[in-house]
Amino acid sequence: MFSSLLEAARNSPFRGPLASANCEPAIPSTNTQGMAASAEVQGDSCEFASSKYFALCGLGGVLSCGITHTAVVPLDLVKCRLQVDPDKYKNVVNGFKVSVREEGMRGLAKGWAPTFIGYSMQGLCKFGFYEVFKVLYSGMLDEETAYTYRTFVYLGASASAEFIADIALSPLEAAKVRIQTMPGFASTLREAWPKMVQNEGYGTFYKGLVPLWGRQIPYTMMKFACFEKTLELLYHYVVPKPRDQCTKGEQLVVTFAAGYIAGVFCAIVSHPADTVVSKLNQDKTATVGSIVGKLGWAGVWKGLGPRIVMIGTLTALQWFIYDAVKVYLRMPRPPPAEMPESMRKRLEAEEAAKSK
């Protein structure tokens, strides 16, 4: 099945607006010598939409998500505690003070192992499959339609990728929340995992999967679609020169800025579901309905401030690392979407006809 996805991706008409600025026209997949020669001439390490390209995108996702989520574990720990025990942890500053007083500075790193492993796996699926689905879905449309409805392509591709990614993330997310929010339960992943299996069975690892989808899928749809559109707008209205005239460093700065803007929107959209996931993994008898009823509308927004800071920074750094990996590995880096030449000429002709 995956080989058929790759074949559809290579033949996608969306390669026009999303293909790398120095890429050659599509080359038949059977012409492997031509593909290699094309990559060598361009200086790219792989062919766009090849299996190697998608694999390297997955590697970029591992690094971008695994590193960034692990780096903000202390803030994530306090955020989770604010959500599940607001009476004890009044605000972010108080949350840090109480946590350090009770467990020391070392206690702020609780849950780093499931965070690193879980979000590395999630990043692999999220970024890797996003690239696959983006090209696959656009391949179902002609070039002009793909350009016109590109935002729906971004939304559909990111939702599909995140659906898969959350299946990989859910067990580790459940273990992380237990470690961080249940005093005395466990201090490490090696201790928490067998306890969870022994006490509740393997089903406990997927108890929060549906609300995790509810949190992560809207988050990722916003993350990718907002990033892609913001990147277009920045290059069109803010950056004083075309992208292909910017240095790699300048392009990475624009990537970071677009990522941070996207991250702020992501945090707001997904925060209520994030609160529900934290409470579900803390209380094994709770349900989504009981949690929402108990917390109320105001309660599900607890911890939004630190989450905006955390997710905004995370998203910006993830896109920065992901793009930097592409630069370092000499991968094709598609520029922001551009109107197909055929569409531009048609619109110009229609405008000229109207003015007569």
C-alpha positions as YAML, in Angstrom:
chain: A
units: angstrom
residues:
- id: 1
  name: MET
  ca: [0.00, 0.00, 0.00]
- id: 2
  name: PHE
  ca: [2.81, 2.37, 0.89]
- id: 3
  name: SER
  ca: [4.43, 1.89, -2.52]
- id: 4
  name: SER
  ca: [1.18, 2.97, -4.17]
- id: 5
  name: LEU
  ca: [1.16, 6.10, -2.01]
- id: 6
  name: LEU
  ca: [4.69, 6.91, -3.16]
- id: 7
  name: GLU
  ca: [3.74, 6.41, -6.80]
- id: 8
  name: ALA
  ca: [0.74, 8.71, -6.44]
- id: 9
  name: ALA
  ca: [2.92, 11.27, -4.67]
- id: 10
  name: ARG
  ca: [5.50, 11.31, -7.46]
- id: 11
  name: ASN
  ca: [2.81, 11.92, -10.05]
- id: 12
  name: SER
  ca: [1.06, 14.65, -8.04]
- id: 13
  name: PRO
  ca: [0.19, 17.85, -9.94]
- id: 14
  name: PHE
  ca: [0.73, 19.70, -6.66]
- id: 15
  name: ARG
  ca: [4.46, 19.41, -7.24]
- id: 16
  name: GLY
  ca: [4.12, 22.65, -9.14]
- id: 17
  name: PRO
  ca: [3.26, 25.05, -6.32]
- id: 18
  name: LEU
  ca: [4.88, 23.02, -3.57]
- id: 19
  name: ALA
  ca: [7.96, 21.63, -5.28]
- id: 20
  name: SER
  ca: [11.44, 22.87, -4.49]
- id: 21
  name: ALA
  ca: [12.43, 25.96, -6.42]
- id: 22
  name: ASN
  ca: [15.28, 24.17, -8.17]
- id: 23
  name: CYS
  ca: [13.57, 20.84, -8.80]
- id: 24
  name: GLU
  ca: [13.34, 19.38, -12.27]
- id: 25
  name: PRO
  ca: [9.99, 18.24, -13.75]
- id: 26
  name: ALA
  ca: [8.65, 14.93, -12.56]
- id: 27
  name: ILE
  ca: [10.74, 11.95, -13.63]
- id: 28
  name: PRO
  ca: [9.14, 8.52, -14.08]
- id: 29
  name: SER
  ca: [9.78, 6.35, -11.05]
- id: 30
  name: THR
  ca: [11.26, 3.59, -13.20]
- id: 31
  name: ASN
  ca: [14.07, 5.84, -14.40]
- id: 32
  name: THR
  ca: [16.24, 5.46, -11.31]
- id: 33
  name: GLN
  ca: [19.43, 6.58, -13.06]
- id: 34
  name: GLY
  ca: [17.72, 9.76, -14.24]
- id: 35
  name: MET
  ca: [16.42, 10.42, -10.73]
- id: 36
  name: ALA
  ca: [19.88, 10.03, -9.23]
- id: 37
  name: ALA
  ca: [21.45, 12.25, -11.87]
- id: 38
  name: SER
  ca: [18.77, 14.90, -11.33]
- id: 39
  name: ALA
  ca: [19.38, 14.90, -7.57]
- id: 40
  name: GLU
  ca: [23.14, 15.18, -8.11]
- id: 41
  name: VAL
  ca: [22.81, 18.12, -10.49]
- id: 42
  name: GLN
  ca: [20.49, 19.95, -8.12]
- id: 43
  name: GLY
  ca: [22.64, 19.22, -5.09]
- id: 44
  name: ASP
  ca: [19.72, 17.48, -3.37]
- id: 45
  name: SER
  ca: [20.38, 14.30, -1.45]
- id: 46
  name: CYS
  ca: [17.13, 12.68, -2.58]
- id: 47
  name: GLU
  ca: [14.29, 12.98, -5.04]
- id: 48
  name: PHE
  ca: [11.18, 14.84, -3.95]
- id: 49
  name: ALA
  ca: [8.38, 12.42, -2.88]
- id: 50
  name: SER
  ca: [10.70, 9.41, -2.93]
- id: 51
  name: SER
  ca: [10.72, 6.86, -0.10]
- id: 52
  name: LYS
  ca: [14.03, 8.31, 1.10]
- id: 53
  name: TYR
  ca: [12.53, 11.81, 1.13]
- id: 54
  name: PHE
  ca: [9.59, 10.70, 3.29]
- id: 55
  name: ALA
  ca: [11.89, 8.72, 5.60]
- id: 56
  name: LEU
  ca: [14.14, 11.75, 6.13]
- id: 57
  name: CYS
  ca: [11.04, 13.87, 6.81]
- id: 58
  name: GLY
  ca: [10.14, 11.36, 9.52]
- id: 59
  name: LEU
  ca: [13.66, 11.67, 10.96]
- id: 60
  name: GLY
  ca: [13.26, 15.45, 11.02]
- id: 61
  name: GLY
  ca: [9.99, 14.95, 12.90]
- id: 62
  name: VAL
  ca: [11.68, 12.69, 15.48]
- id: 63
  name: LEU
  ca: [14.30, 15.34, 16.22]
- id: 64
  name: SER
  ca: [11.96, 18.32, 16.16]
- id: 65
  name: CYS
  ca: [9.29, 16.84, 18.45]
- id: 66
  name: GLY
  ca: [11.44, 14.67, 20.71]
- id: 67
  name: ILE
  ca: [13.97, 17.39, 21.54]
- id: 68
  name: THR
  ca: [11.54, 20.26, 22.01]
- id: 69
  name: HIS
  ca: [8.96, 18.46, 24.14]
- id: 70
  name: THR
  ca: [11.69, 17.05, 26.40]
- id: 71
  name: ALA
  ca: [13.23, 20.51, 26.79]
- id: 72
  name: VAL
  ca: [10.02, 21.95, 28.26]
- id: 73
  name: VAL
  ca: [9.19, 19.05, 30.59]
- id: 74
  name: PRO
  ca: [9.36, 21.29, 33.72]
- id: 75
  name: LEU
  ca: [6.78, 23.70, 32.27]
- id: 76
  name: ASP
  ca: [4.65, 20.80, 31.06]
- id: 77
  name: LEU
  ca: [4.77, 19.23, 34.52]
- id: 78
  name: VAL
  ca: [3.54, 22.42, 36.19]
- id: 79
  name: LYS
  ca: [0.88, 22.90, 33.50]
- id: 80
  name: CYS
  ca: [-0.48, 19.38, 34.10]
- id: 81
  name: ARG
  ca: [-0.54, 19.93, 37.86]
- id: 82
  name: LEU
  ca: [-2.40, 23.21, 37.42]
- id: 83
  name: GLN
  ca: [-5.02, 21.35, 35.41]
- id: 84
  name: VAL
  ca: [-5.54, 18.41, 37.75]
- id: 85
  name: ASP
  ca: [-5.13, 20.14, 41.15]
- id: 86
  name: PRO
  ca: [-5.84, 23.89, 40.88]
- id: 87
  name: ASP
  ca: [-6.46, 24.19, 44.62]
- id: 88
  name: LYS
  ca: [-2.89, 23.19, 45.42]
- id: 89
  name: TYR
  ca: [-1.12, 24.77, 42.46]
- id: 90
  name: LYS
  ca: [-2.56, 28.29, 42.24]
- id: 91
  name: ASN
  ca: [-0.60, 29.58, 39.23]
- id: 92
  name: VAL
  ca: [2.56, 28.90, 37.26]
- id: 93
  name: VAL
  ca: [4.96, 30.57, 39.70]
- id: 94
  name: ASN
  ca: [3.29, 28.93, 42.68]
- id: 95
  name: GLY
  ca: [3.29, 25.61, 40.84]
- id: 96
  name: PHE
  ca: [7.05, 25.75, 40.37]
- id: 97
  name: LYS
  ca: [7.61, 26.78, 44.01]
- id: 98
  name: VAL
  ca: [5.45, 23.97, 45.41]
- id: 99
  name: SER
  ca: [6.99, 21.38, 43.09]
- id: 100
  name: VAL
  ca: [10.56, 22.38, 43.95]
- id: 101
  name: ARG
  ca: [9.78, 22.55, 47.68]
- id: 102
  name: GLU
  ca: [8.29, 19.05, 47.71]
- id: 103
  name: GLU
  ca: [10.59, 17.24, 45.26]
- id: 104
  name: GLY
  ca: [13.60, 19.47, 44.65]
- id: 105
  name: MET
  ca: [14.87, 20.75, 41.32]
- id: 106
  name: ARG
  ca: [15.31, 17.19, 40.11]
- id: 107
  name: GLY
  ca: [11.59, 16.64, 40.47]
- id: 108
  name: LEU
  ca: [10.92, 19.11, 37.64]
- id: 109
  name: ALA
  ca: [12.32, 16.55, 35.20]
- id: 110
  name: LYS
  ca: [9.72, 13.94, 36.12]
- id: 111
  name: GLY
  ca: [8.28, 12.29, 33.03]
- id: 112
  name: TRP
  ca: [11.15, 13.17, 30.69]
- id: 113
  name: ALA
  ca: [11.58, 9.59, 29.42]
- id: 114
  name: PRO
  ca: [7.98, 8.94, 28.27]
- id: 115
  name: THR
  ca: [7.94, 12.48, 26.91]
- id: 116
  name: PHE
  ca: [11.05, 11.94, 24.80]
- id: 117
  name: ILE
  ca: [10.07, 8.50, 23.53]
- id: 118
  name: GLY
  ca: [6.40, 9.29, 23.01]
- id: 119
  name: TYR
  ca: [6.86, 12.57, 21.20]
- id: 120
  name: SER
  ca: [9.71, 11.22, 19.10]
- id: 121
  name: MET
  ca: [7.37, 8.50, 17.85]
- id: 122
  name: GLN
  ca: [4.62, 11.06, 17.37]
- id: 123
  name: GLY
  ca: [6.96, 13.36, 15.43]
- id: 124
  name: LEU
  ca: [8.03, 10.51, 13.16]
- id: 125
  name: CYS
  ca: [4.43, 9.83, 12.18]
- id: 126
  name: LYS
  ca: [3.21, 13.43, 12.24]
- id: 127
  name: PHE
  ca: [5.78, 14.99, 9.93]
- id: 128
  name: GLY
  ca: [6.49, 11.91, 7.83]
- id: 129
  name: PHE
  ca: [2.87, 11.08, 7.07]
- id: 130
  name: TYR
  ca: [1.94, 14.75, 6.65]
- id: 131
  name: GLU
  ca: [4.34, 14.96, 3.72]
- id: 132
  name: VAL
  ca: [2.95, 11.72, 2.29]
- id: 133
  name: PHE
  ca: [-0.71, 12.71, 2.63]
- id: 134
  name: LYS
  ca: [-0.13, 16.28, 1.45]
- id: 135
  name: VAL
  ca: [1.28, 15.08, -1.84]
- id: 136
  name: LEU
  ca: [-1.16, 12.16, -2.09]
- id: 137
  name: TYR
  ca: [-4.30, 14.26, -1.56]
- id: 138
  name: SER
  ca: [-3.12, 16.98, -3.91]
- id: 139
  name: GLY
  ca: [-2.46, 14.27, -6.48]
- id: 140
  name: MET
  ca: [-6.18, 13.59, -6.55]
- id: 141
  name: LEU
  ca: [-6.74, 17.11, -7.91]
- id: 142
  name: ASP
  ca: [-5.58, 19.00, -10.98]
- id: 143
  name: GLU
  ca: [-2.91, 21.65, -10.49]
- id: 144
  name: GLU
  ca: [-5.23, 24.67, -10.36]
- id: 145
  name: THR
  ca: [-7.74, 23.02, -8.02]
- id: 146
  name: ALA
  ca: [-4.93, 21.85, -5.75]
- id: 147
  name: TYR
  ca: [-3.66, 25.42, -5.52]
- id: 148
  name: THR
  ca: [-7.08, 26.97, -4.97]
- id: 149
  name: TYR
  ca: [-8.01, 24.52, -2.22]
- id: 150
  name: ARG
  ca: [-4.51, 24.04, -0.81]
- id: 151
  name: THR
  ca: [-5.64, 24.94, 2.73]
- id: 152
  name: PHE
  ca: [-8.04, 21.98, 2.68]
- id: 153
  name: VAL
  ca: [-5.16, 19.80, 1.49]
- id: 154
  name: TYR
  ca: [-3.07, 20.96, 4.46]
- id: 155
  name: LEU
  ca: [-5.96, 20.34, 6.86]
- id: 156
  name: GLY
  ca: [-6.76, 16.89, 5.52]
- id: 157
  name: ALA
  ca: [-3.12, 15.78, 5.37]
- id: 158
  name: SER
  ca: [-2.34, 16.97, 8.90]
- id: 159
  name: ALA
  ca: [-5.50, 15.40, 10.37]
- id: 160
  name: SER
  ca: [-4.71, 12.05, 8.74]
- id: 161
  name: ALA
  ca: [-1.10, 12.13, 9.93]
- id: 162
  name: GLU
  ca: [-2.04, 13.06, 13.50]
- id: 163
  name: PHE
  ca: [-4.65, 10.28, 13.67]
- id: 164
  name: ILE
  ca: [-1.80, 7.80, 13.18]
- id: 165
  name: ALA
  ca: [0.68, 9.72, 15.34]
- id: 166
  name: ASP
  ca: [-1.60, 9.72, 18.40]
- id: 167
  name: ILE
  ca: [-1.88, 5.94, 18.35]
- id: 168
  name: ALA
  ca: [1.89, 5.88, 18.81]
- id: 169
  name: LEU
  ca: [1.84, 8.64, 21.45]
- id: 170
  name: SER
  ca: [-1.08, 7.57, 23.66]
- id: 171
  name: PRO
  ca: [0.63, 4.89, 25.84]
- id: 172
  name: LEU
  ca: [3.58, 7.12, 26.65]
- id: 173
  name: GLU
  ca: [1.34, 10.14, 27.28]
- id: 174
  name: ALA
  ca: [-0.68, 8.11, 29.78]
- id: 175
  name: ALA
  ca: [2.48, 7.07, 31.62]
- id: 176
  name: LYS
  ca: [3.84, 10.63, 31.60]
- id: 177
  name: VAL
  ca: [0.72, 12.11, 33.19]
- id: 178
  name: ARG
  ca: [0.67, 9.42, 35.91]
- id: 179
  name: ILE
  ca: [4.30, 10.12, 36.79]
- id: 180
  name: GLN
  ca: [3.81, 13.87, 36.87]
- id: 181
  name: THR
  ca: [0.45, 14.19, 38.63]
- id: 182
  name: MET
  ca: [0.13, 11.18, 40.99]
- id: 183
  name: PRO
  ca: [2.54, 11.58, 43.94]
- id: 184
  name: GLY
  ca: [4.07, 8.28, 45.00]
- id: 185
  name: PHE
  ca: [2.83, 6.35, 41.97]
- id: 186
  name: ALA
  ca: [6.14, 6.15, 40.12]
- id: 187
  name: SER
  ca: [9.21, 8.23, 39.43]
- id: 188
  name: THR
  ca: [10.38, 6.63, 36.18]
- id: 189
  name: LEU
  ca: [8.88, 5.04, 33.07]
- id: 190
  name: ARG
  ca: [10.39, 1.67, 33.99]
- id: 191
  name: GLU
  ca: [8.51, 1.80, 37.28]
- id: 192
  name: ALA
  ca: [5.23, 3.25, 35.94]
- id: 193
  name: TRP
  ca: [4.72, 0.96, 32.92]
- id: 194
  name: PRO
  ca: [4.51, -2.43, 34.75]
- id: 195
  name: LYS
  ca: [2.38, -0.87, 37.51]
- id: 196
  name: MET
  ca: [-0.14, 0.37, 34.98]
- id: 197
  name: VAL
  ca: [-0.28, -3.02, 33.25]
- id: 198
  name: GLN
  ca: [-0.61, -4.91, 36.53]
- id: 199
  name: ASN
  ca: [-3.26, -2.64, 38.04]
- id: 200
  name: GLU
  ca: [-5.40, -1.79, 35.00]
- id: 201
  name: GLY
  ca: [-4.30, -3.86, 32.01]
- id: 202
  name: TYR
  ca: [-3.03, -2.69, 28.64]
- id: 203
  name: GLY
  ca: [-6.31, -0.91, 27.88]
- id: 204
  name: THR
  ca: [-5.31, 1.87, 30.23]
- id: 205
  name: PHE
  ca: [-2.73, 3.09, 27.73]
- id: 206
  name: TYR
  ca: [-5.47, 3.93, 25.25]
- id: 207
  name: LYS
  ca: [-8.09, 5.18, 27.68]
- id: 208
  name: GLY
  ca: [-7.24, 8.75, 26.72]
- id: 209
  name: LEU
  ca: [-6.86, 8.12, 22.98]
- id: 210
  name: VAL
  ca: [-10.18, 9.64, 21.88]
- id: 211
  name: PRO
  ca: [-9.72, 12.87, 23.86]
- id: 212
  name: LEU
  ca: [-6.08, 12.83, 22.73]
- id: 213
  name: TRP
  ca: [-7.38, 12.85, 19.15]
- id: 214
  name: GLY
  ca: [-9.72, 15.64, 20.22]
- id: 215
  name: ARG
  ca: [-6.74, 17.64, 21.48]
- id: 216
  name: GLN
  ca: [-4.06, 16.77, 18.95]
- id: 217
  name: ILE
  ca: [-5.94, 16.62, 15.65]
- id: 218
  name: PRO
  ca: [-7.32, 20.20, 15.83]
- id: 219
  name: TYR
  ca: [-3.94, 21.30, 17.18]
- id: 220
  name: THR
  ca: [-2.03, 19.70, 14.31]
- id: 221
  name: MET
  ca: [-4.50, 20.90, 11.68]
- id: 222
  name: MET
  ca: [-3.99, 24.44, 12.96]
- id: 223
  name: LYS
  ca: [-0.25, 23.89, 13.32]
- id: 224
  name: PHE
  ca: [0.33, 22.86, 9.71]
- id: 225
  name: ALA
  ca: [-2.33, 24.89, 7.90]
- id: 226
  name: CYS
  ca: [-1.64, 28.08, 9.85]
- id: 227
  name: PHE
  ca: [2.11, 27.64, 9.38]
- id: 228
  name: GLU
  ca: [1.81, 27.12, 5.63]
- id: 229
  name: LYS
  ca: [-0.47, 30.14, 5.19]
- id: 230
  name: THR
  ca: [1.57, 32.36, 7.53]
- id: 231
  name: LEU
  ca: [4.71, 31.47, 5.61]
- id: 232
  name: GLU
  ca: [3.03, 32.54, 2.38]
- id: 233
  name: LEU
  ca: [1.92, 35.84, 3.90]
- id: 234
  name: LEU
  ca: [5.30, 36.60, 5.46]
- id: 235
  name: TYR
  ca: [7.13, 36.14, 2.18]
- id: 236
  name: HIS
  ca: [4.47, 38.08, 0.30]
- id: 237
  name: TYR
  ca: [4.00, 41.06, 2.63]
- id: 238
  name: VAL
  ca: [6.83, 41.17, 5.19]
- id: 239
  name: VAL
  ca: [10.06, 39.72, 3.82]
- id: 240
  name: PRO
  ca: [11.56, 42.38, 1.52]
- id: 241
  name: LYS
  ca: [12.88, 39.94, -1.08]
- id: 242
  name: PRO
  ca: [11.76, 36.68, -2.72]
- id: 243
  name: ARG
  ca: [12.43, 33.45, -0.86]
- id: 244
  name: ASP
  ca: [14.93, 32.18, -3.42]
- id: 245
  name: GLN
  ca: [17.02, 35.31, -2.82]
- id: 246
  name: CYS
  ca: [17.09, 34.79, 0.96]
- id: 247
  name: THR
  ca: [19.98, 32.96, 2.58]
- id: 248
  name: LYS
  ca: [19.29, 29.65, 4.32]
- id: 249
  name: GLY
  ca: [19.66, 31.45, 7.66]
- id: 250
  name: GLU
  ca: [17.13, 34.11, 6.70]
- id: 251
  name: GLN
  ca: [14.70, 31.44, 5.56]
- id: 252
  name: LEU
  ca: [15.04, 29.65, 8.90]
- id: 253
  name: VAL
  ca: [14.26, 32.89, 10.77]
- id: 254
  name: VAL
  ca: [11.06, 33.28, 8.73]
- id: 255
  name: THR
  ca: [10.25, 29.63, 9.47]
- id: 256
  name: PHE
  ca: [10.64, 30.27, 13.22]
- id: 257
  name: ALA
  ca: [8.38, 33.34, 13.10]
- id: 258
  name: ALA
  ca: [5.66, 31.52, 11.16]
- id: 259
  name: GLY
  ca: [5.92, 28.58, 13.56]
- id: 260
  name: TYR
  ca: [5.45, 30.76, 16.63]
- id: 261
  name: ILE
  ca: [2.37, 32.46, 15.20]
- id: 262
  name: ALA
  ca: [0.91, 29.07, 14.34]
- id: 263
  name: GLY
  ca: [1.74, 27.78, 17.84]
- id: 264
  name: VAL
  ca: [-0.28, 30.46, 19.61]
- id: 265
  name: PHE
  ca: [-3.40, 29.51, 17.65]
- id: 266
  name: CYS
  ca: [-2.67, 25.82, 18.24]
- id: 267
  name: ALA
  ca: [-2.58, 26.25, 22.01]
- id: 268
  name: ILE
  ca: [-5.91, 28.07, 22.13]
- id: 269
  name: VAL
  ca: [-7.73, 25.59, 19.86]
- id: 270
  name: SER
  ca: [-6.55, 22.45, 21.65]
- id: 271
  name: HIS
  ca: [-6.39, 23.54, 25.30]
- id: 272
  name: PRO
  ca: [-9.80, 22.32, 26.60]
- id: 273
  name: ALA
  ca: [-9.13, 18.81, 25.28]
- id: 274
  name: ASP
  ca: [-5.62, 18.93, 26.80]
- id: 275
  name: THR
  ca: [-7.16, 19.57, 30.23]
- id: 276
  name: VAL
  ca: [-9.56, 16.65, 29.80]
- id: 277
  name: VAL
  ca: [-6.72, 14.30, 28.77]
- id: 278
  name: SER
  ca: [-4.71, 15.24, 31.86]
- id: 279
  name: LYS
  ca: [-7.68, 14.59, 34.16]
- id: 280
  name: LEU
  ca: [-8.56, 11.29, 32.46]
- id: 281
  name: ASN
  ca: [-5.05, 9.93, 32.89]
- id: 282
  name: GLN
  ca: [-5.01, 11.04, 36.52]
- id: 283
  name: ASP
  ca: [-8.37, 9.51, 37.57]
- id: 284
  name: LYS
  ca: [-9.05, 6.00, 36.23]
- id: 285
  name: THR
  ca: [-12.77, 6.23, 37.08]
- id: 286
  name: ALA
  ca: [-13.39, 9.54, 35.31]
- id: 287
  name: THR
  ca: [-15.14, 10.03, 31.97]
- id: 288
  name: VAL
  ca: [-15.06, 12.93, 29.54]
- id: 289
  name: GLY
  ca: [-18.58, 13.98, 30.55]
- id: 290
  name: SER
  ca: [-17.89, 13.83, 34.29]
- id: 291
  name: ILE
  ca: [-14.70, 15.88, 33.94]
- id: 292
  name: VAL
  ca: [-16.34, 18.59, 31.82]
- id: 293
  name: GLY
  ca: [-19.30, 18.73, 34.20]
- id: 294
  name: LYS
  ca: [-17.06, 19.03, 37.26]
- id: 295
  name: LEU
  ca: [-14.64, 21.59, 35.84]
- id: 296
  name: GLY
  ca: [-17.14, 23.75, 33.98]
- id: 297
  name: TRP
  ca: [-16.34, 26.10, 31.10]
- id: 298
  name: ALA
  ca: [-13.81, 28.13, 33.09]
- id: 299
  name: GLY
  ca: [-12.10, 25.06, 34.51]
- id: 300
  name: VAL
  ca: [-11.15, 23.53, 31.16]
- id: 301
  name: TRP
  ca: [-9.19, 26.71, 30.35]
- id: 302
  name: LYS
  ca: [-6.99, 26.45, 33.45]
- id: 303
  name: GLY
  ca: [-3.30, 26.60, 32.56]
- id: 304
  name: LEU
  ca: [-3.86, 28.30, 29.18]
- id: 305
  name: GLY
  ca: [-1.21, 30.98, 29.82]
- id: 306
  name: PRO
  ca: [1.73, 28.63, 30.34]
- id: 307
  name: ARG
  ca: [0.45, 26.42, 27.52]
- id: 308
  name: ILE
  ca: [0.49, 29.34, 25.06]
- id: 309
  name: VAL
  ca: [4.09, 30.08, 26.04]
- id: 310
  name: MET
  ca: [5.01, 26.40, 25.88]
- id: 311
  name: ILE
  ca: [3.21, 25.52, 22.64]
- id: 312
  name: GLY
  ca: [4.16, 28.75, 20.87]
- id: 313
  name: THR
  ca: [7.82, 28.15, 21.64]
- id: 314
  name: LEU
  ca: [7.54, 24.43, 20.92]
- id: 315
  name: THR
  ca: [5.88, 24.91, 17.55]
- id: 316
  name: ALA
  ca: [8.36, 27.58, 16.46]
- id: 317
  name: LEU
  ca: [11.33, 25.43, 17.47]
- id: 318
  name: GLN
  ca: [9.84, 22.32, 15.87]
- id: 319
  name: TRP
  ca: [9.44, 24.01, 12.50]
- id: 320
  name: PHE
  ca: [12.91, 25.56, 12.86]
- id: 321
  name: ILE
  ca: [14.54, 22.19, 13.65]
- id: 322
  name: TYR
  ca: [12.53, 20.40, 10.97]
- id: 323
  name: ASP
  ca: [13.54, 22.91, 8.30]
- id: 324
  name: ALA
  ca: [17.14, 22.95, 9.57]
- id: 325
  name: VAL
  ca: [17.28, 19.16, 9.23]
- id: 326
  name: LYS
  ca: [16.13, 19.51, 5.63]
- id: 327
  name: VAL
  ca: [18.86, 22.08, 4.99]
- id: 328
  name: TYR
  ca: [21.55, 19.95, 6.67]
- id: 329
  name: LEU
  ca: [20.52, 16.78, 4.83]
- id: 330
  name: ARG
  ca: [20.22, 18.68, 1.51]
- id: 331
  name: MET
  ca: [16.61, 17.67, 1.03]
- id: 332
  name: PRO
  ca: [14.24, 19.37, -1.44]
- id: 333
  name: ARG
  ca: [12.57, 22.23, 0.44]
- id: 334
  name: PRO
  ca: [9.31, 23.27, -1.23]
- id: 335
  name: PRO
  ca: [8.75, 27.05, -1.25]
- id: 336
  name: PRO
  ca: [5.38, 28.58, -0.29]
- id: 337
  name: ALA
  ca: [2.60, 27.75, -2.74]
- id: 338
  name: GLU
  ca: [2.61, 29.80, -5.92]
- id: 339
  name: MET
  ca: [-0.18, 30.27, -8.43]
- id: 340
  name: PRO
  ca: [0.21, 27.97, -11.45]
- id: 341
  name: GLU
  ca: [1.19, 29.79, -14.63]
- id: 342
  name: SER
  ca: [-1.88, 28.50, -16.47]
- id: 343
  name: MET
  ca: [-4.14, 29.90, -13.77]
- id: 344
  name: ARG
  ca: [-2.35, 33.24, -13.70]
- id: 345
  name: LYS
  ca: [-2.69, 33.66, -17.48]
- id: 346
  name: ARG
  ca: [-6.36, 32.66, -17.40]
- id: 347
  name: LEU
  ca: [-7.16, 35.15, -14.64]
- id: 348
  name: GLU
  ca: [-5.27, 37.91, -16.47]
- id: 349
  name: ALA
  ca: [-7.23, 37.17, -19.63]
- id: 350
  name: GLU
  ca: [-10.52, 37.25, -17.72]
- id: 351
  name: GLU
  ca: [-9.57, 40.55, -16.09]
- id: 352
  name: ALA
  ca: [-8.60, 42.04, -19.45]
- id: 353
  name: ALA
  ca: [-11.91, 40.93, -20.95]
- id: 354
  name: LYS
  ca: [-13.85, 42.56, -18.13]
- id: 355
  name: SER
  ca: [-12.01, 45.86, -18.52]
- id: 356
  name: LYS
  ca: [-12.96, 46.16, -22.21]
...
